[in-house]
Amino acid sequence: MPSSAGFTRRQAMTTSAALAAAALSTPSAAQAAARSAARSAGSAASASALDVVADMQPGWNLGNTFEAIGADETAWGNPRVTRAFFRRLKAQGFRSIRIPVTWGQHEGPAPAYTLDPVFLARIKEVVDWALADGFHVLINMHGDAWQWVLNMPARHDAVLAQYTATWQQIAATFRDESRRLLFESVNEPFFNGSSGDEQNAVLMNELNTTFHSVVRATGGGNADRLLVMPTLGDTPDQAKIDGLVATFAALDDPNLVASVHYYSFWPFSVNLAGYTTFNAATQQDLTDTFDLVHKAFVANGIPAVVGEYGLLGWDSGPGTVEEGETLKYLEYLGHYARYRGLTTMLWDNGSRFNRRTLQWNDPSLYAQIRSSWTGRSGTASTDQLFVPRGRTPADATITLNLNGTRLTRIDVVGARHLVRGVDYTVSGSTLTIAAATLGRLTASQEHGTNAVLSLRFSDGTPWAVNVITYDKPVLTSATGTTASLVIPTAFNGDKLATMEAVYADGSPAGPQSWTTYKQFNVAFTPDYTAGTITLPTAFFSDVTDGAAVTLTFYFWSGTRLTYTLTGSGTAVTGTSA
């Protein structure tokens, strides 16, 4: 256990008072104060750990590749990794890559659990490419967590034997790699059939301490390699963080890194329970979480990574979380992570940065993320202005979230800029677009986006506002089954925000019975091209047979439409109000 400089975790924790001021200072000052406090305790090694992890910001995940279950790294739809890909990713500004790896499917039987040398060589080839291109690299044990590690309560000795053998081989293979390579013990671990929280904590500690002892025993570069350890499930709550703090204190090793994952406040992340916007409650969840991680680790000289971040709704389907609300979340996450001295690693399963075209599928998302690495961007209460078709527009107001910036101008994408004092006015944080300007911008009267305003601030990335012409949407009566009811819908330029489902007595109908507002792209799915809203089996499986259900569809324009479902057995009829 490398603590030759005389530094211990107990000494590190005595520095918390000195770091209290840093918690309220600039992001760079917070990290610098943590490093300075560690150095004053007498440990160049611990200071170096903080430096290394700070230098890893920003990070990115090579998701759905080497953790894919199947024949090879292409099994989940991504192409083979190339050296050219890493070079292109480097040009995007990323400084570290987390490479999730599932090892068990490439192992032989007990007791040796010999790793397939071809697979192991391929992992080493990719790691070496990334290191040669200047990245910090983190490799882990990923899908194994839900394939066999989870069985530890019932098969304790067998699981621990495989875990030990696997890490012995990984550590030996990468023993002499540079210190820019980090190991992570296991991804989002959990345990099936445990007796509860107490046993979970014991098993989690056993995995992390076994990982630590196995890697350190291999010597060489592994003697002081940074070792990343997660909380149970990579969950950032107090009890699980306390468990990891206790493990770190017992190990007394200055080269440990804490890991948690963050996918936002769950209802917002999947658009459930009416959380359609990045509101105060959603923001508070983020600040509370990052405050907790900072206080437990960074403020005590222990580096911490948010090993995965994003939104769970990204995988549900397009439009689950509205674009502007997504961008506000990402802007704030980047800002607050810097403030709390946390290194963040974007989860990307291939849907963010396209590995075939080497382009971002959503350039605005990337622009917002990249901007947040160094500063703040102005945003607004909305990125949509709805103008009724066939009517003279009224002045429209938008609340600006200036975030320390100021609005400098407004451009119209593809046309001339707007004139301040004529086309728009600004009073404090209130932006008003003149009615005449909106009339000019929507002169075509075509449903949908007629113009895009680019709000330019004194710092950060511009904020886009879509000027949308719409008519009230129309729902048509339909018949179907509990396998699928397809509701013909004329969206007329509008877009769906959420859906509410209740029985006659007002109680929640359908899945997630604790809320009347259902999950977007799970309980209902709009298709703007086809002109439909589909209610799938996932909705009807939790509806009482024969009970009438009233649906309320909420649109971003503010329009609300009701729709009644009746049926018996598998037959369903939908009627527009």
TAGI-V613518 format. One record per residue. N is the residue number from 1. PHI is phi in degrees with one decimal (NA if undefined). PSI is psi as a letter, one per 40 degrees, with the letter a starting at -180 (* if undefined). Layout:
N PHI PSI
N PHI PSI
This chain:
1 NA h
2 -79.0 g
3 -136.9 f
4 -65.3 d
5 -78.4 e
6 85.8 e
7 -90.5 h
8 -126.9 i
9 -63.7 d
10 -63.5 d
11 -64.1 d
12 -60.0 d
13 -70.8 e
14 -76.3 e
15 -86.0 e
16 -60.5 d
17 -64.3 d
18 -65.7 d
19 -93.4 e
20 -58.9 d
21 -64.0 d
22 -63.3 d
23 -64.3 e
24 -109.9 e
25 -102.1 a
26 -68.1 i
27 -55.9 d
28 -66.0 d
29 -66.9 d
30 -62.1 d
31 -68.5 d
32 -63.2 d
33 -65.1 d
34 -63.4 d
35 -64.9 d
36 -64.5 d
37 -64.3 d
38 -64.5 d
39 -65.2 d
40 -65.4 d
41 -80.9 e
42 98.1 f
43 -129.3 h
44 -65.1 d
45 -64.6 d
46 -67.7 d
47 -59.6 d
48 -64.2 d
49 -60.3 d
50 -63.7 d
51 -63.2 d
52 -61.0 d
53 -67.8 d
54 -62.6 d
55 -72.9 e
56 -78.4 e
57 -79.8 h
58 -93.2 i
59 -119.4 i
60 -144.4 i
61 -103.0 h
62 -84.5 g
63 -77.7 i
64 55.5 f
65 -130.9 c
66 -82.0 e
67 -95.2 e
68 -63.9 h
69 -91.0 h
70 156.5 a
71 -63.6 d
72 -157.3 a
73 -67.6 e
74 -94.5 e
75 -60.5 d
76 -105.3 f
77 99.1 e
78 -94.5 i
79 -75.3 i
80 -61.1 i
81 -70.9 h
82 -124.7 i
83 -64.9 d
84 -61.4 d
85 -61.4 d
86 -60.9 d
87 -65.0 d
88 -67.9 d
89 -63.7 d
90 -58.6 d
91 -66.0 e
92 -78.9 e
93 103.8 e
94 -77.9 i
95 -116.1 e
96 -145.8 i
97 -129.6 h
98 -96.1 h
99 -112.0 g
100 -67.9 h
101 -134.9 h
102 -103.0 h
103 -96.1 d
104 -57.1 d
105 -71.7 e
106 -111.6 f
107 -111.9 i
108 -81.8 a
109 -77.0 i
110 -64.1 i
111 -90.8 e
112 -77.9 d
113 51.0 f
114 -66.7 h
115 -74.5 i
116 -58.1 h
117 -62.0 d
118 -67.6 d
119 -64.4 d
120 -61.7 d
121 -65.6 d
122 -66.9 d
123 -61.1 d
124 -64.3 d
125 -60.9 d
126 -67.5 d
127 -58.9 d
128 -64.7 d
129 -58.5 d
130 -64.6 d
131 -64.3 d
132 -64.3 d
133 -87.6 e
134 93.3 e
135 -76.3 i
136 -82.2 i
137 -128.8 h
138 -122.6 h
139 -112.4 i
140 -140.3 a
141 -109.2 h
142 -107.6 c
143 -62.7 e
144 -56.4 d
145 -57.5 d
146 -101.8 e
147 -94.5 d
148 -140.4 d
149 -62.6 d
150 -60.2 e
151 -84.0 e
152 -56.8 d
153 -59.5 d
154 -90.7 d
155 -127.6 f
156 -52.7 d
157 -67.2 d
158 -66.7 d
159 -64.5 d
160 -65.6 d
161 -65.5 d
162 -67.2 d
163 -59.3 d
164 -64.4 d
165 -63.4 d
166 -65.0 d
167 -70.8 d
168 -61.1 d
169 -72.3 d
170 -62.7 d
171 -61.4 d
172 -65.8 d
173 -63.8 d
174 -105.8 e
175 -53.7 d
176 -103.1 e
177 -71.2 i
178 -65.2 i
179 -72.0 e
180 -76.2 e
181 -94.9 h
182 -115.0 i
183 -110.7 i
184 -121.6 h
185 -60.1 d
186 -169.0 i
187 -99.5 h
188 41.4 f
189 -69.3 i
190 -151.2 i
191 -133.0 h
192 -83.7 h
193 76.2 e
194 -74.9 i
195 -82.3 e
196 138.9 a
197 -58.2 d
198 -64.3 d
199 -66.9 d
200 -55.7 d
201 -65.1 d
202 -63.8 d
203 -67.0 d
204 -62.9 d
205 -61.9 d
206 -66.4 d
207 -62.3 d
208 -65.0 d
209 -72.5 d
210 -64.5 d
211 -53.3 d
212 -60.6 d
213 -67.8 d
214 -64.7 d
215 -66.0 d
216 -62.1 d
217 -66.7 e
218 -79.7 e
219 65.8 a
220 58.8 b
221 -66.0 e
222 -79.3 e
223 -65.5 d
224 -133.2 e
225 -62.5 i
226 -70.5 h
227 -111.8 h
228 -97.1 h
229 -128.7 h
230 -92.2 i
231 -73.7 i
232 -56.0 h
233 71.8 e
234 56.8 f
235 -87.8 h
236 -92.0 f
237 -109.4 i
238 -58.7 d
239 -62.6 d
240 -71.6 d
241 -66.6 d
242 -59.3 d
243 -63.2 d
244 -70.6 d
245 -58.2 d
246 -64.4 d
247 -62.3 d
248 -62.7 d
249 -62.2 d
250 -70.0 d
251 -72.5 d
252 51.6 f
253 -123.3 h
254 -75.6 e
255 -112.4 f
256 -113.3 i
257 -130.2 h
258 -87.7 i
259 -132.2 h
260 -136.6 i
261 -116.4 i
262 -144.4 h
263 -120.1 f
264 76.6 i
265 -56.5 h
266 -53.2 d
267 -58.6 d
268 -69.6 d
269 -61.3 d
270 -117.1 e
271 57.6 g
272 -136.7 i
273 63.0 f
274 83.6 e
275 -86.2 g
276 -91.6 e
277 -126.9 i
278 -78.5 g
279 -91.1 a
280 -61.6 d
281 -66.0 d
282 -67.9 d
283 -64.0 d
284 -63.9 d
285 -60.0 d
286 -66.4 d
287 -65.0 d
288 -61.9 d
289 -66.0 d
290 -68.8 d
291 -60.8 d
292 -63.0 d
293 -65.5 d
294 -61.2 d
295 -62.4 d
296 -73.8 d
297 -119.4 c
298 -58.3 d
299 -65.9 e
300 -110.1 f
301 81.1 e
302 -108.8 h
303 -67.2 i
304 -138.8 i
305 -119.4 i
306 -92.2 g
307 -65.1 d
308 -144.5 h
309 -146.7 i
310 159.8 a
311 -134.1 h
312 -62.3 d
313 -66.9 e
314 -58.9 d
315 -90.6 e
316 -80.9 d
317 145.3 i
318 -63.8 i
319 82.9 e
320 -57.6 d
321 -110.5 h
322 -57.8 i
323 -54.3 d
324 -63.2 d
325 -66.9 d
326 -61.9 d
327 -65.8 d
328 -63.2 d
329 -60.5 d
330 -67.3 d
331 -61.9 d
332 -71.5 d
333 -60.2 d
334 -61.9 d
335 -61.8 d
336 -74.4 d
337 -63.4 d
338 -61.7 d
339 -58.5 d
340 -95.9 e
341 69.3 f
342 -104.2 h
343 -89.0 h
344 -112.3 i
345 -130.3 h
346 -64.6 h
347 -80.5 h
348 -137.6 h
349 -91.6 e
350 109.0 e
351 -91.8 e
352 -94.3 c
353 -101.9 h
354 -69.1 h
355 -82.4 e
356 -96.1 d
357 -88.2 e
358 58.8 f
359 -129.6 i
360 -77.1 h
361 -65.7 d
362 -130.0 g
363 -58.6 d
364 -67.5 d
365 -63.7 d
366 -62.4 d
367 -60.0 d
368 -68.4 d
369 -62.2 d
370 -62.4 d
371 -60.3 d
372 -70.8 e
373 -68.4 d
374 -123.5 e
375 -166.6 a
376 -109.6 i
377 -120.6 i
378 -73.5 i
379 -131.7 a
380 -151.5 i
381 -65.3 e
382 -155.4 i
383 -116.6 e
384 -136.9 h
385 -114.8 h
386 -97.3 h
387 -116.2 h
388 -61.6 h
389 -72.9 h
390 78.6 e
391 -126.2 i
392 -69.9 h
393 -66.0 i
394 -103.1 i
395 -56.0 i
396 -120.6 h
397 -114.4 i
398 -132.2 h
399 -86.9 h
400 -88.4 h
401 -101.2 g
402 -72.3 d
403 50.3 f
404 85.3 e
405 -104.0 a
406 -136.5 i
407 -73.5 h
408 -102.2 d
409 -167.7 i
410 -128.0 h
411 -100.1 i
412 -104.3 h
413 -57.0 h
414 82.9 e
415 -145.9 a
416 -74.0 i
417 -76.1 i
418 -82.5 i
419 -98.9 h
420 -66.3 h
421 87.6 e
422 -117.6 d
423 -83.2 d
424 -157.2 i
425 -133.9 i
426 -129.6 h
427 -130.6 h
428 64.8 b
429 -104.6 e
430 -104.2 h
431 -101.2 h
432 -118.4 h
433 -96.1 h
434 -65.9 i
435 -57.6 d
436 -64.3 d
437 -65.9 d
438 -63.2 d
439 -62.7 d
440 -66.0 d
441 -68.9 d
442 -109.6 f
443 -61.3 d
444 -68.1 d
445 58.9 f
446 -80.8 h
447 -59.9 h
448 103.0 a
449 -70.2 h
450 -98.6 d
451 -158.6 i
452 -123.6 h
453 -90.9 h
454 -110.7 h
455 -81.9 h
456 -102.6 h
457 -111.7 i
458 -68.9 e
459 -153.6 i
460 83.0 a
461 -89.0 i
462 -64.1 i
463 -111.7 h
464 -89.6 h
465 -123.2 h
466 -84.5 h
467 -94.3 h
468 -116.6 h
469 -92.7 h
470 -147.6 i
471 -114.6 i
472 -58.4 h
473 -61.8 i
474 -130.0 h
475 -100.6 h
476 -111.0 i
477 -60.7 i
478 -153.1 i
479 -123.2 i
480 -168.3 a
481 -132.2 i
482 -71.0 e
483 -80.2 d
484 -175.0 h
485 -117.1 h
486 -104.5 h
487 -98.8 h
488 -60.5 h
489 -136.4 h
490 -93.1 h
491 -73.1 d
492 54.6 f
493 91.1 e
494 -85.6 i
495 -135.8 i
496 -84.2 h
497 -97.7 d
498 -165.2 i
499 -136.9 h
500 -110.7 i
501 -135.2 h
502 -137.7 i
503 -81.6 i
504 -59.3 d
505 -86.4 e
506 89.1 e
507 -77.1 i
508 -63.8 h
509 -113.2 i
510 86.1 a
511 -66.6 i
512 49.8 g
513 -69.2 e
514 -82.8 e
515 -139.1 i
516 -81.2 e
517 -90.9 h
518 -91.5 i
519 -83.3 h
520 -64.2 h
521 62.2 e
522 -128.1 d
523 -85.8 e
524 -157.5 i
525 -142.8 h
526 -84.1 i
527 -130.2 h
528 -71.3 d
529 -73.1 d
530 -78.4 d
531 73.7 f
532 -143.5 i
533 -124.2 h
534 -107.1 h
535 -104.4 h
536 -91.3 a
537 -54.3 d
538 -57.3 d
539 -81.2 d
540 -72.1 d
541 -63.3 d
542 -114.2 f
543 -105.5 h
544 -63.3 h
545 -58.9 h
546 85.4 e
547 -81.3 h
548 -75.2 i
549 -126.5 h
550 -102.2 h
551 -101.2 h
552 -121.3 h
553 -98.7 h
554 -105.4 h
555 -105.4 i
556 -65.7 d
557 -71.0 e
558 105.5 e
559 -68.4 i
560 -125.4 h
561 -125.7 h
562 -106.2 i
563 -150.6 h
564 -109.6 h
565 -108.1 h
566 -133.7 i
567 173.8 i
568 -151.0 h
569 64.5 b
570 -94.7 e
571 -84.1 h
572 -135.3 h
573 -121.6 h
574 -113.2 h
575 -127.0 h
576 -75.6 i
577 -71.7 *
